Amino acid sequence: MILEITISSVRKRILLEWLKIVLGLIVFAFGAGLVMQLVYMIIRFDPRKLQHRGVVEISKLLVTGKA
Protein backbone atom coordinates (compact mmCIF):
# COMPACT_ATOMS: atom_id res chain seq x y z
CA MET A 1 0.00 0.00 0.00
CA ILE A 2 2.74 2.48 0.91
CA LEU A 3 4.76 1.47 -2.16
CA GLU A 4 1.75 2.09 -4.42
CA ILE A 5 1.24 5.57 -3.00
CA THR A 6 4.92 6.36 -3.40
CA ILE A 7 5.03 5.18 -7.02
CA SER A 8 1.83 7.08 -7.78
CA SER A 9 3.18 10.26 -6.22
CA VAL A 10 6.47 9.90 -8.12
CA ARG A 11 4.59 9.51 -11.40
CA LYS A 12 2.53 12.61 -10.63
CA ARG A 13 5.65 14.62 -9.84
CA ILE A 14 7.34 13.49 -13.06
CA LEU A 15 4.22 14.35 -15.05
CA LEU A 16 4.03 17.79 -13.44
CA GLU A 17 7.70 18.48 -14.16
CA TRP A 18 7.26 17.53 -17.83
CA LEU A 19 4.17 19.71 -17.99
CA LYS A 20 6.18 22.65 -16.66
CA ILE A 21 8.87 22.05 -19.27
CA VAL A 22 6.39 21.82 -22.14
CA LEU A 23 4.51 24.93 -21.06
CA GLY A 24 7.77 26.81 -20.64
CA LEU A 25 8.88 25.85 -24.15
CA ILE A 26 5.57 26.99 -25.63
CA VAL A 27 5.70 30.31 -23.79
CA PHE A 28 9.34 30.78 -24.82
CA ALA A 29 8.61 30.04 -28.49
CA PHE A 30 5.79 32.56 -28.72
CA GLY A 31 7.57 35.07 -26.51
CA ALA A 32 10.76 34.96 -28.58
CA GLY A 33 8.79 35.56 -31.75
CA LEU A 34 6.98 38.52 -30.25
CA VAL A 35 10.22 40.02 -28.94
CA MET A 36 11.88 39.64 -32.35
CA GLN A 37 8.95 41.35 -34.06
CA LEU A 38 9.06 44.16 -31.52
CA VAL A 39 12.79 44.71 -32.00
CA TYR A 40 12.43 44.65 -35.80
CA MET A 41 9.64 47.19 -35.53
CA ILE A 42 11.70 49.46 -33.25
CA ILE A 43 14.75 49.45 -35.52
CA ARG A 44 12.56 49.52 -38.66
CA PHE A 45 14.11 46.37 -40.11
CA ASP A 46 12.16 44.46 -42.76
CA PRO A 47 13.63 40.98 -43.32
CA ARG A 48 11.49 40.53 -46.44
CA LYS A 49 13.61 43.14 -48.23
CA LEU A 50 16.86 41.20 -47.80
CA GLN A 51 18.56 40.03 -50.97
CA HIS A 52 20.28 36.67 -50.58
CA ARG A 53 23.54 36.07 -52.39
CA GLY A 54 25.55 32.96 -53.07
CA VAL A 55 29.06 32.21 -51.87
CA VAL A 56 30.52 32.69 -55.37
CA GLU A 57 28.91 36.11 -55.78
CA ILE A 58 30.10 37.26 -52.35
CA SER A 59 33.65 36.07 -53.02
CA LYS A 60 33.70 37.95 -56.34
CA LEU A 61 32.52 41.12 -54.58
CA LEU A 62 35.22 40.75 -51.93
CA VAL A 63 37.96 40.22 -54.50
CA THR A 64 36.92 43.16 -56.70
CA GLY A 65 36.32 45.43 -53.71
CA LYS A 66 32.84 46.45 -54.85
CA ALA A 67 30.69 45.86 -51.82
N, CA, C and O atoms as a Tripos MOL2 file, in Angstrom:
@<TRIPOS>MOLECULE
protein
  268   267    67     0     0
PROTEIN
NO_CHARGES

@<TRIPOS>ATOM
      1 N           0.8250   -1.1950    0.0000 N.3       1 MET1
      2 CA          0.0000    0.0000    0.0000 C.3       1 MET1
      3 C           0.8720    1.2630    0.0000 C.2       1 MET1
      4 O           0.6250    2.1800   -0.7830 O.2       1 MET1
      5 N           1.8680    1.3180    0.8530 N.am      2 ILE2
      6 CA          2.7400    2.4830    0.9100 C.3       2 ILE2
      7 C           3.5440    2.6010   -0.3830 C.2       2 ILE2
      8 O           3.7580    3.7050   -0.8840 O.2       2 ILE2
      9 N           3.9890    1.4670   -0.9210 N.am      3 LEU3
     10 CA          4.7560    1.4750   -2.1550 C.3       3 LEU3
     11 C           3.9140    1.9930   -3.3130 C.2       3 LEU3
     12 O           4.4160    2.7270   -4.1650 O.2       3 LEU3
     13 N           2.6370    1.6190   -3.3530 N.am      4 GLU4
     14 CA          1.7530    2.0860   -4.4240 C.3       4 GLU4
     15 C           1.5540    3.6030   -4.3520 C.2       4 GLU4
     16 O           1.5290    4.2790   -5.3810 O.2       4 GLU4
     17 N           1.4160    4.1230   -3.1570 N.am      5 ILE5
     18 CA          1.2410    5.5710   -2.9970 C.3       5 ILE5
     19 C           2.5170    6.2920   -3.4120 C.2       5 ILE5
     20 O           2.4590    7.3450   -4.0470 O.2       5 ILE5
     21 N           3.6460    5.7390   -3.0620 N.am      6 THR6
     22 CA          4.9180    6.3570   -3.3990 C.3       6 THR6
     23 C           5.1280    6.3650   -4.9140 C.2       6 THR6
     24 O           5.5310    7.3860   -5.4720 O.2       6 THR6
     25 N           4.8630    5.2570   -5.5770 N.am      7 ILE7
     26 CA          5.0280    5.1810   -7.0240 C.3       7 ILE7
     27 C           4.0500    6.1380   -7.7070 C.2       7 ILE7
     28 O           4.4060    6.8170   -8.6700 O.2       7 ILE7
     29 N           2.8340    6.1860   -7.2090 N.am      8 SER8
     30 CA          1.8330    7.0800   -7.7820 C.3       8 SER8
     31 C           2.2530    8.5370   -7.6140 C.2       8 SER8
     32 O           2.1140    9.3360   -8.5400 O.2       8 SER8
     33 N           2.7620    8.8800   -6.4470 N.am      9 SER9
     34 CA          3.1780   10.2640   -6.2210 C.3       9 SER9
     35 C           4.4000   10.6150   -7.0660 C.2       9 SER9
     36 O           4.5210   11.7490   -7.5280 O.2       9 SER9
     37 N           5.3000    9.6660   -7.2740 N.am     10 VAL10
     38 CA          6.4700    9.9050   -8.1200 C.3      10 VAL10
     39 C           6.0330   10.1320   -9.5590 C.2      10 VAL10
     40 O           6.5490   11.0250  -10.2310 O.2      10 VAL10
     41 N           5.0950    9.3390  -10.0330 N.am     11 ARG11
     42 CA          4.5860    9.5060  -11.3970 C.3      11 ARG11
     43 C           3.9290   10.8700  -11.5640 C.2      11 ARG11
     44 O           4.1050   11.5250  -12.5910 O.2      11 ARG11
     45 N           3.1770   11.2960  -10.5640 N.am     12 LYS12
     46 CA          2.5320   12.6060  -10.6280 C.3      12 LYS12
     47 C           3.5660   13.7220  -10.6620 C.2      12 LYS12
     48 O           3.4140   14.6890  -11.4090 O.2      12 LYS12
     49 N           4.6040   13.5960   -9.8650 N.am     13 ARG13
     50 CA          5.6460   14.6190   -9.8430 C.3      13 ARG13
     51 C           6.3830   14.6890  -11.1760 C.2      13 ARG13
     52 O           6.6870   15.7750  -11.6690 O.2      13 ARG13
     53 N           6.6710   13.5160  -11.7600 N.am     14 ILE14
     54 CA          7.3420   13.4850  -13.0610 C.3      14 ILE14
     55 C           6.4490   14.1130  -14.1210 C.2      14 ILE14
     56 O           6.9240   14.8890  -14.9510 O.2      14 ILE14
     57 N           5.1640   13.7860  -14.1020 N.am     15 LEU15
     58 CA          4.2190   14.3550  -15.0550 C.3      15 LEU15
     59 C           4.1300   15.8750  -14.9030 C.2      15 LEU15
     60 O           4.0960   16.6000  -15.8970 O.2      15 LEU15
     61 N           4.0920   16.3520  -13.6600 N.am     16 LEU16
     62 CA          4.0280   17.7910  -13.4380 C.3      16 LEU16
     63 C           5.3000   18.4960  -13.9050 C.2      16 LEU16
     64 O           5.2310   19.5990  -14.4470 O.2      16 LEU16
     65 N           6.4430   17.8810  -13.7030 N.am     17 GLU17
     66 CA          7.6960   18.4780  -14.1590 C.3      17 GLU17
     67 C           7.7340   18.5550  -15.6840 C.2      17 GLU17
     68 O           8.1610   19.5700  -16.2360 O.2      17 GLU17
     69 N           7.2960   17.5060  -16.3710 N.am     18 TRP18
     70 CA          7.2570   17.5330  -17.8320 C.3      18 TRP18
     71 C           6.2640   18.5770  -18.3260 C.2      18 TRP18
     72 O           6.5060   19.2520  -19.3270 O.2      18 TRP18
     73 N           5.1570   18.7030  -17.6260 N.am     19 LEU19
     74 CA          4.1680   19.7050  -17.9920 C.3      19 LEU19
     75 C           4.7500   21.1110  -17.8800 C.2      19 LEU19
     76 O           4.5060   21.9570  -18.7400 O.2      19 LEU19
     77 N           5.5130   21.3590  -16.8260 N.am     20 LYS20
     78 CA          6.1770   22.6550  -16.6620 C.3      20 LYS20
     79 C           7.1420   22.9220  -17.8120 C.2      20 LYS20
     80 O           7.1990   24.0320  -18.3420 O.2      20 LYS20
     81 N           7.8990   21.8940  -18.1920 N.am     21 ILE21
     82 CA          8.8690   22.0490  -19.2680 C.3      21 ILE21
     83 C           8.1710   22.3630  -20.5880 C.2      21 ILE21
     84 O           8.5820   23.2650  -21.3180 O.2      21 ILE21
     85 N           7.1160   21.6140  -20.8840 N.am     22 VAL22
     86 CA          6.3890   21.8210  -22.1410 C.3      22 VAL22
     87 C           5.7540   23.2030  -22.1750 C.2      22 VAL22
     88 O           5.8460   23.8990  -23.1870 O.2      22 VAL22
     89 N           5.1190   23.6080  -21.0970 N.am     23 LEU23
     90 CA          4.5060   24.9310  -21.0570 C.3      23 LEU23
     91 C           5.5600   26.0330  -21.1690 C.2      23 LEU23
     92 O           5.3310   27.0500  -21.8230 O.2      23 LEU23
     93 N           6.6900   25.8330  -20.5450 N.am     24 GLY24
     94 CA          7.7750   26.8050  -20.6390 C.3      24 GLY24
     95 C           8.2930   26.9390  -22.0600 C.2      24 GLY24
     96 O           8.5750   28.0460  -22.5170 O.2      24 GLY24
     97 N           8.4210   25.8140  -22.7640 N.am     25 LEU25
     98 CA          8.8810   25.8540  -24.1470 C.3      25 LEU25
     99 C           7.8740   26.5680  -25.0500 C.2      25 LEU25
    100 O           8.2630   27.3250  -25.9380 O.2      25 LEU25
    101 N           6.5970   26.3320  -24.8270 N.am     26 ILE26
    102 CA          5.5670   26.9880  -25.6270 C.3      26 ILE26
    103 C           5.5870   28.4920  -25.3830 C.2      26 ILE26
    104 O           5.5350   29.2810  -26.3260 O.2      26 ILE26
    105 N           5.6610   28.8800  -24.1210 N.am     27 VAL27
    106 CA          5.7040   30.3110  -23.7930 C.3      27 VAL27
    107 C           6.9580   30.9440  -24.3750 C.2      27 VAL27
    108 O           6.9020   32.0530  -24.9080 O.2      27 VAL27
    109 N           8.0880   30.2520  -24.2800 N.am     28 PHE28
    110 CA          9.3420   30.7830  -24.8240 C.3      28 PHE28
    111 C           9.2540   30.9560  -26.3360 C.2      28 PHE28
    112 O           9.6930   31.9730  -26.8720 O.2      28 PHE28
    113 N           8.6880   29.9660  -27.0270 N.am     29 ALA29
    114 CA          8.6100   30.0370  -28.4860 C.3      29 ALA29
    115 C           7.7810   31.2420  -28.9310 C.2      29 ALA29
    116 O           8.2060   31.9980  -29.8040 O.2      29 ALA29
    117 N           6.6190   31.4200  -28.3450 N.am     30 PHE30
    118 CA          5.7880   32.5550  -28.7250 C.3      30 PHE30
    119 C           6.3850   33.8680  -28.2300 C.2      30 PHE30
    120 O           6.3160   34.8800  -28.9290 O.2      30 PHE30
    121 N           6.9640   33.8640  -27.0490 N.am     31 GLY31
    122 CA          7.5710   35.0720  -26.5070 C.3      31 GLY31
    123 C           8.7620   35.5320  -27.3220 C.2      31 GLY31
    124 O           8.9310   36.7300  -27.5480 O.2      31 GLY31
    125 N           9.5960   34.5960  -27.7700 N.am     32 ALA32
    126 CA         10.7640   34.9570  -28.5760 C.3      32 ALA32
    127 C          10.3290   35.5630  -29.9020 C.2      32 ALA32
    128 O          10.9320   36.5260  -30.3750 O.2      32 ALA32
    129 N           9.2950   35.0070  -30.4970 N.am     33 GLY33
    130 CA          8.7910   35.5570  -31.7520 C.3      33 GLY33
    131 C           8.2540   36.9660  -31.5800 C.2      33 GLY33
    132 O           8.5000   37.8390  -32.4120 O.2      33 GLY33
    133 N           7.5220   37.1820  -30.5010 N.am     34 LEU34
    134 CA          6.9810   38.5180  -30.2460 C.3      34 LEU34
    135 C           8.0880   39.5330  -29.9750 C.2      34 LEU34
    136 O           8.0200   40.6720  -30.4360 O.2      34 LEU34
    137 N           9.0970   39.1180  -29.2320 N.am     35 VAL35
    138 CA         10.2180   40.0230  -28.9390 C.3      35 VAL35
    139 C          10.9730   40.3630  -30.2220 C.2      35 VAL35
    140 O          11.3530   41.5150  -30.4330 O.2      35 VAL35
    141 N          11.1910   39.3620  -31.0820 N.am     36 MET36
    142 CA         11.8820   39.6380  -32.3470 C.3      36 MET36
    143 C          11.0840   40.6140  -33.2080 C.2      36 MET36
    144 O          11.6570   41.5300  -33.7970 O.2      36 MET36
    145 N           9.7750   40.4260  -33.2840 N.am     37 GLN37
    146 CA          8.9450   41.3460  -34.0620 C.3      37 GLN37
    147 C           8.9950   42.7520  -33.4790 C.2      37 GLN37
    148 O           9.0360   43.7320  -34.2220 O.2      37 GLN37
    149 N           8.9910   42.8550  -32.1650 N.am     38 LEU38
    150 CA          9.0560   44.1560  -31.5170 C.3      38 LEU38
    151 C          10.3820   44.8550  -31.8140 C.2      38 LEU38
    152 O          10.4000   46.0470  -32.1220 O.2      38 LEU38
    153 N          11.4770   44.1250  -31.7220 N.am     39 VAL39
    154 CA         12.7950   44.7060  -32.0000 C.3      39 VAL39
    155 C          12.8880   45.1230  -33.4630 C.2      39 VAL39
    156 O          13.3910   46.2050  -33.7620 O.2      39 VAL39
    157 N          12.4140   44.2870  -34.3740 N.am     40 TYR40
    158 CA         12.4320   44.6450  -35.8000 C.3      40 TYR40
    159 C          11.5990   45.8990  -36.0480 C.2      40 TYR40
    160 O          11.9710   46.7460  -36.8600 O.2      40 TYR40
    161 N          10.4840   46.0150  -35.3550 N.am     41 MET41
    162 CA          9.6380   47.1880  -35.5270 C.3      41 MET41
    163 C          10.3310   48.4390  -34.9830 C.2      41 MET41
    164 O          10.2400   49.5090  -35.5860 O.2      41 MET41
    165 N          11.0160   48.3120  -33.8600 N.am     42 ILE42
    166 CA         11.6960   49.4630  -33.2480 C.3      42 ILE42
    167 C          12.8240   49.9620  -34.1420 C.2      42 ILE42
    168 O          12.9810   51.1680  -34.3360 O.2      42 ILE42
    169 N          13.6150   49.0310  -34.6900 N.am     43 ILE43
    170 CA         14.7500   49.4510  -35.5170 C.3      43 ILE43
    171 C          14.3680   49.5850  -36.9910 C.2      43 ILE43
    172 O          15.2240   49.8530  -37.8340 O.2      43 ILE43
    173 N          13.1010   49.4010  -37.2960 N.am     44 ARG44
    174 CA         12.5620   49.5170  -38.6580 C.3      44 ARG44
    175 C          13.3150   48.6240  -39.6490 C.2      44 ARG44
    176 O          13.7630   49.0730  -40.7040 O.2      44 ARG44
    177 N          13.4380   47.3680  -39.2810 N.am     45 PHE45
    178 CA         14.1120   46.3740  -40.1140 C.3      45 PHE45
    179 C          13.0590   45.4750  -40.7410 C.2      45 PHE45
    180 O          12.2080   44.9290  -40.0390 O.2      45 PHE45
    181 N          13.1100   45.3180  -42.0590 N.am     46 ASP46
    182 CA         12.1650   44.4590  -42.7570 C.3      46 ASP46
    183 C          12.9230   43.2880  -43.3830 C.2      46 ASP46
    184 O          13.5640   43.4660  -44.4190 O.2      46 ASP46
    185 N          12.8690   42.1130  -42.7910 N.am     47 PRO47
    186 CA         13.6330   40.9800  -43.3160 C.3      47 PRO47
    187 C          13.1690   40.5320  -44.6920 C.2      47 PRO47
    188 O          13.9060   39.8270  -45.3800 O.2      47 PRO47
    189 N          11.9730   40.9170  -45.1140 N.am     48 ARG48
    190 CA         11.4860   40.5260  -46.4420 C.3      48 ARG48
    191 C          12.2260   41.2610  -47.5540 C.2      48 ARG48
    192 O          12.1940   40.8290  -48.7060 O.2      48 ARG48
    193 N          12.8930   42.3650  -47.2260 N.am     49 LYS49
    194 CA         13.6120   43.1390  -48.2290 C.3      49 LYS49
    195 C          15.0650   42.6920  -48.4090 C.2      49 LYS49
    196 O          15.7910   43.2700  -49.2180 O.2      49 LYS49
    197 N          15.4850   41.6890  -47.6770 N.am     50 LEU50
    198 CA         16.8590   41.1990  -47.8050 C.3      50 LEU50
    199 C          17.0530   40.5180  -49.1540 C.2      50 LEU50
    200 O          16.1570   39.8350  -49.6510 O.2      50 LEU50
    201 N          18.2140   40.7060  -49.7320 N.am     51 GLN51
    202 CA         18.5640   40.0300  -50.9680 C.3      51 GLN51
    203 C          19.6440   39.0050  -50.6500 C.2      51 GLN51
    204 O          20.7330   39.3610  -50.2010 O.2      51 GLN51
    205 N          19.3410   37.7400  -50.8830 N.am     52 HIS52
    206 CA         20.2820   36.6660  -50.5830 C.3      52 HIS52
    207 C          21.2560   36.5090  -51.7400 C.2      52 HIS52
    208 O          20.8850   36.6170  -52.9090 O.2      52 HIS52
    209 N          22.4970   36.2540  -51.3920 N.am     53 ARG53
    210 CA         23.5440   36.0730  -52.3940 C.3      53 ARG53
    211 C          24.2640   34.7610  -52.1200 C.2      53 ARG53
    212 O          24.3200   34.2840  -50.9870 O.2      53 ARG53
    213 N          24.8050   34.2000  -53.1690 N.am     54 GLY54
    214 CA         25.5550   32.9560  -53.0650 C.3      54 GLY54
    215 C          26.9880   33.2000  -52.6550 C.2      54 GLY54
    216 O          27.4630   34.3360  -52.6500 O.2      54 GLY54
    217 N          27.6690   32.1330  -52.3120 N.am     55 VAL55
    218 CA         29.0620   32.2130  -51.8750 C.3      55 VAL55
    219 C          29.9520   32.7170  -53.0090 C.2      55 VAL55
    220 O          30.8640   33.5080  -52.7690 O.2      55 VAL55
    221 N          29.7020   32.2750  -54.2310 N.am     56 VAL56
    222 CA         30.5220   32.6920  -55.3730 C.3      56 VAL56
    223 C          30.3660   34.1920  -55.6070 C.2      56 VAL56
    224 O          31.3560   34.8910  -55.8240 O.2      56 VAL56
    225 N          29.1440   34.6880  -55.5640 N.am     57 GLU57
    226 CA         28.9080   36.1130  -55.7830 C.3      57 GLU57
    227 C          29.5700   36.9610  -54.6860 C.2      57 GLU57
    228 O          30.1590   38.0010  -54.9790 O.2      57 GLU57
    229 N          29.4750   36.5270  -53.4570 N.am     58 ILE58
    230 CA         30.0960   37.2610  -52.3470 C.3      58 ILE58
    231 C          31.6180   37.2630  -52.4920 C.2      58 ILE58
    232 O          32.2640   38.2870  -52.2720 O.2      58 ILE58
    233 N          32.1880   36.1160  -52.8640 N.am     59 SER59
    234 CA         33.6500   36.0690  -53.0170 C.3      59 SER59
    235 C          34.1150   36.9730  -54.1550 C.2      59 SER59
    236 O          35.1690   37.6000  -54.0460 O.2      59 SER59
    237 N          33.3430   37.0530  -55.2530 N.am     60 LYS60
    238 CA         33.7050   37.9530  -56.3420 C.3      60 LYS60
    239 C          33.6540   39.4080  -55.8780 C.2      60 LYS60
    240 O          34.5260   40.2060  -56.2240 O.2      60 LYS60
    241 N          32.6310   39.7480  -55.0960 N.am     61 LEU61
    242 CA         32.5170   41.1190  -54.5770 C.3      61 LEU61
    243 C          33.6800   41.4560  -53.6440 C.2      61 LEU61
    244 O          34.1790   42.5810  -53.6610 O.2      61 LEU61
    245 N          34.1110   40.5050  -52.8400 N.am     62 LEU62
    246 CA         35.2240   40.7510  -51.9290 C.3      62 LEU62
    247 C          36.5350   40.9260  -52.6850 C.2      62 LEU62
    248 O          37.3630   41.7600  -52.3180 O.2      62 LEU62
    249 N          36.7210   40.1460  -53.7290 N.am     63 VAL63
    250 CA         37.9620   40.2230  -54.5000 C.3      63 VAL63
    251 C          38.0280   41.5200  -55.2790 C.2      63 VAL63
    252 O          39.0810   42.1560  -55.3250 O.2      63 VAL63
    253 N          36.9170   41.9310  -55.8980 N.am     64 THR64
    254 CA         36.9210   43.1580  -56.7040 C.3      64 THR64
    255 C          36.8530   44.4050  -55.8300 C.2      64 THR64
    256 O          37.2130   45.4900  -56.2870 O.2      64 THR64
    257 N          36.4120   44.2780  -54.6160 N.am     65 GLY65
    258 CA         36.3200   45.4270  -53.7130 C.3      65 GLY65
    259 C          35.0530   46.2270  -53.8700 C.2      65 GLY65
    260 O          34.9210   47.2890  -53.2620 O.2      65 GLY65
    261 N          34.1220   45.7520  -54.6620 N.am     66 LYS66
    262 CA         32.8420   46.4470  -54.8470 C.3      66 LYS66
    263 C          31.8070   45.8020  -53.9160 C.2      66 LYS66
    264 O          31.2080   44.7750  -54.2350 O.2      66 LYS66
    265 N          31.6260   46.4210  -52.7920 N.am     67 ALA67
    266 CA         30.6890   45.8630  -51.8240 C.3      67 ALA67
    267 C          29.4560   46.6960  -51.6790 C.2      67 ALA67
    268 O          28.5690   46.3550  -50.8970 O.2      67 ALA67
@<TRIPOS>BOND
     1     1     2 1
     2     2     3 1
     3     3     4 2
     4     3     5 am
     5     5     6 1
     6     6     7 1
     7     7     8 2
     8     7     9 am
     9     9    10 1
    10    10    11 1
    11    11    12 2
    12    11    13 am
    13    13    14 1
    14    14    15 1
    15    15    16 2
    16    15    17 am
    17    17    18 1
    18    18    19 1
    19    19    20 2
    20    19    21 am
    21    21    22 1
    22    22    23 1
    23    23    24 2
    24    23    25 am
    25    25    26 1
    26    26    27 1
    27    27    28 2
    28    27    29 am
    29    29    30 1
    30    30    31 1
    31    31    32 2
    32    31    33 am
    33    33    34 1
    34    34    35 1
    35    35    36 2
    36    35    37 am
    37    37    38 1
    38    38    39 1
    39    39    40 2
    40    39    41 am
    41    41    42 1
    42    42    43 1
    43    43    44 2
    44    43    45 am
    45    45    46 1
    46    46    47 1
    47    47    48 2
    48    47    49 am
    49    49    50 1
    50    50    51 1
    51    51    52 2
    52    51    53 am
    53    53    54 1
    54    54    55 1
    55    55    56 2
    56    55    57 am
    57    57    58 1
    58    58    59 1
    59    59    60 2
    60    59    61 am
    61    61    62 1
    62    62    63 1
    63    63    64 2
    64    63    65 am
    65    65    66 1
    66    66    67 1
    67    67    68 2
    68    67    69 am
    69    69    70 1
    70    70    71 1
    71    71    72 2
    72    71    73 am
    73    73    74 1
    74    74    75 1
    75    75    76 2
    76    75    77 am
    77    77    78 1
    78    78    79 1
    79    79    80 2
    80    79    81 am
    81    81    82 1
    82    82    83 1
    83    83    84 2
    84    83    85 am
    85    85    86 1
    86    86    87 1
    87    87    88 2
    88    87    89 am
    89    89    90 1
    90    90    91 1
    91    91    92 2
    92    91    93 am
    93    93    94 1
    94    94    95 1
    95    95    96 2
    96    95    97 am
    97    97    98 1
    98    98    99 1
    99    99   100 2
   100    99   101 am
   101   101   102 1
   102   102   103 1
   103   103   104 2
   104   103   105 am
   105   105   106 1
   106   106   107 1
   107   107   108 2
   108   107   109 am
   109   109   110 1
   110   110   111 1
   111   111   112 2
   112   111   113 am
   113   113   114 1
   114   114   115 1
   115   115   116 2
   116   115   117 am
   117   117   118 1
   118   118   119 1
   119   119   120 2
   120   119   121 am
   121   121   122 1
   122   122   123 1
   123   123   124 2
   124   123   125 am
   125   125   126 1
   126   126   127 1
   127   127   128 2
   128   127   129 am
   129   129   130 1
   130   130   131 1
   131   131   132 2
   132   131   133 am
   133   133   134 1
   134   134   135 1
   135   135   136 2
   136   135   137 am
   137   137   138 1
   138   138   139 1
   139   139   140 2
   140   139   141 am
   141   141   142 1
   142   142   143 1
   143   143   144 2
   144   143   145 am
   145   145   146 1
   146   146   147 1
   147   147   148 2
   148   147   149 am
   149   149   150 1
   150   150   151 1
   151   151   152 2
   152   151   153 am
   153   153   154 1
   154   154   155 1
   155   155   156 2
   156   155   157 am
   157   157   158 1
   158   158   159 1
   159   159   160 2
   160   159   161 am
   161   161   162 1
   162   162   163 1
   163   163   164 2
   164   163   165 am
   165   165   166 1
   166   166   167 1
   167   167   168 2
   168   167   169 am
   169   169   170 1
   170   170   171 1
   171   171   172 2
   172   171   173 am
   173   173   174 1
   174   174   175 1
   175   175   176 2
   176   175   177 am
   177   177   178 1
   178   178   179 1
   179   179   180 2
   180   179   181 am
   181   181   182 1
   182   182   183 1
   183   183   184 2
   184   183   185 am
   185   185   186 1
   186   186   187 1
   187   187   188 2
   188   187   189 am
   189   189   190 1
   190   190   191 1
   191   191   192 2
   192   191   193 am
   193   193   194 1
   194   194   195 1
   195   195   196 2
   196   195   197 am
   197   197   198 1
   198   198   199 1
   199   199   200 2
   200   199   201 am
   201   201   202 1
   202   202   203 1
   203   203   204 2
   204   203   205 am
   205   205   206 1
   206   206   207 1
   207   207   208 2
   208   207   209 am
   209   209   210 1
   210   210   211 1
   211   211   212 2
   212   211   213 am
   213   213   214 1
   214   214   215 1
   215   215   216 2
   216   215   217 am
   217   217   218 1
   218   218   219 1
   219   219   220 2
   220   219   221 am
   221   221   222 1
   222   222   223 1
   223   223   224 2
   224   223   225 am
   225   225   226 1
   226   226   227 1
   227   227   228 2
   228   227   229 am
   229   229   230 1
   230   230   231 1
   231   231   232 2
   232   231   233 am
   233   233   234 1
   234   234   235 1
   235   235   236 2
   236   235   237 am
   237   237   238 1
   238   238   239 1
   239   239   240 2
   240   239   241 am
   241   241   242 1
   242   242   243 1
   243   243   244 2
   244   243   245 am
   245   245   246 1
   246   246   247 1
   247   247   248 2
   248   247   249 am
   249   249   250 1
   250   250   251 1
   251   251   252 2
   252   251   253 am
   253   253   254 1
   254   254   255 1
   255   255   256 2
   256   255   257 am
   257   257   258 1
   258   258   259 1
   259   259   260 2
   260   259   261 am
   261   261   262 1
   262   262   263 1
   263   263   264 2
   264   263   265 am
   265   265   266 1
   266   266   267 1
   267   267   268 2
@<TRIPOS>SUBSTRUCTURE
     1 MET1         2 RESIDUE 1 A MET
     2 ILE2         6 RESIDUE 1 A ILE
     3 LEU3        10 RESIDUE 1 A LEU
     4 GLU4        14 RESIDUE 1 A GLU
     5 ILE5        18 RESIDUE 1 A ILE
     6 THR6        22 RESIDUE 1 A THR
     7 ILE7        26 RESIDUE 1 A ILE
     8 SER8        30 RESIDUE 1 A SER
     9 SER9        34 RESIDUE 1 A SER
    10 VAL10       38 RESIDUE 1 A VAL
    11 ARG11       42 RESIDUE 1 A ARG
    12 LYS12       46 RESIDUE 1 A LYS
    13 ARG13       50 RESIDUE 1 A ARG
    14 ILE14       54 RESIDUE 1 A ILE
    15 LEU15       58 RESIDUE 1 A LEU
    16 LEU16       62 RESIDUE 1 A LEU
    17 GLU17       66 RESIDUE 1 A GLU
    18 TRP18       70 RESIDUE 1 A TRP
    19 LEU19       74 RESIDUE 1 A LEU
    20 LYS20       78 RESIDUE 1 A LYS
    21 ILE21       82 RESIDUE 1 A ILE
    22 VAL22       86 RESIDUE 1 A VAL
    23 LEU23       90 RESIDUE 1 A LEU
    24 GLY24       94 RESIDUE 1 A GLY
    25 LEU25       98 RESIDUE 1 A LEU
    26 ILE26      102 RESIDUE 1 A ILE
    27 VAL27      106 RESIDUE 1 A VAL
    28 PHE28      110 RESIDUE 1 A PHE
    29 ALA29      114 RESIDUE 1 A ALA
    30 PHE30      118 RESIDUE 1 A PHE
    31 GLY31      122 RESIDUE 1 A GLY
    32 ALA32      126 RESIDUE 1 A ALA
    33 GLY33      130 RESIDUE 1 A GLY
    34 LEU34      134 RESIDUE 1 A LEU
    35 VAL35      138 RESIDUE 1 A VAL
    36 MET36      142 RESIDUE 1 A MET
    37 GLN37      146 RESIDUE 1 A GLN
    38 LEU38      150 RESIDUE 1 A LEU
    39 VAL39      154 RESIDUE 1 A VAL
    40 TYR40      158 RESIDUE 1 A TYR
    41 MET41      162 RESIDUE 1 A MET
    42 ILE42      166 RESIDUE 1 A ILE
    43 ILE43      170 RESIDUE 1 A ILE
    44 ARG44      174 RESIDUE 1 A ARG
    45 PHE45      178 RESIDUE 1 A PHE
    46 ASP46      182 RESIDUE 1 A ASP
    47 PRO47      186 RESIDUE 1 A PRO
    48 ARG48      190 RESIDUE 1 A ARG
    49 LYS49      194 RESIDUE 1 A LYS
    50 LEU50      198 RESIDUE 1 A LEU
    51 GLN51      202 RESIDUE 1 A GLN
    52 HIS52      206 RESIDUE 1 A HIS
    53 ARG53      210 RESIDUE 1 A ARG
    54 GLY54      214 RESIDUE 1 A GLY
    55 VAL55      218 RESIDUE 1 A VAL
    56 VAL56      222 RESIDUE 1 A VAL
    57 GLU57      226 RESIDUE 1 A GLU
    58 ILE58      230 RESIDUE 1 A ILE
    59 SER59      234 RESIDUE 1 A SER
    60 LYS60      238 RESIDUE 1 A LYS
    61 LEU61      242 RESIDUE 1 A LEU
    62 LEU62      246 RESIDUE 1 A LEU
    63 VAL63      250 RESIDUE 1 A VAL
    64 THR64      254 RESIDUE 1 A THR
    65 GLY65      258 RESIDUE 1 A GLY
    66 LYS66      262 RESIDUE 1 A LYS
    67 ALA67      266 RESIDUE 1 A ALA
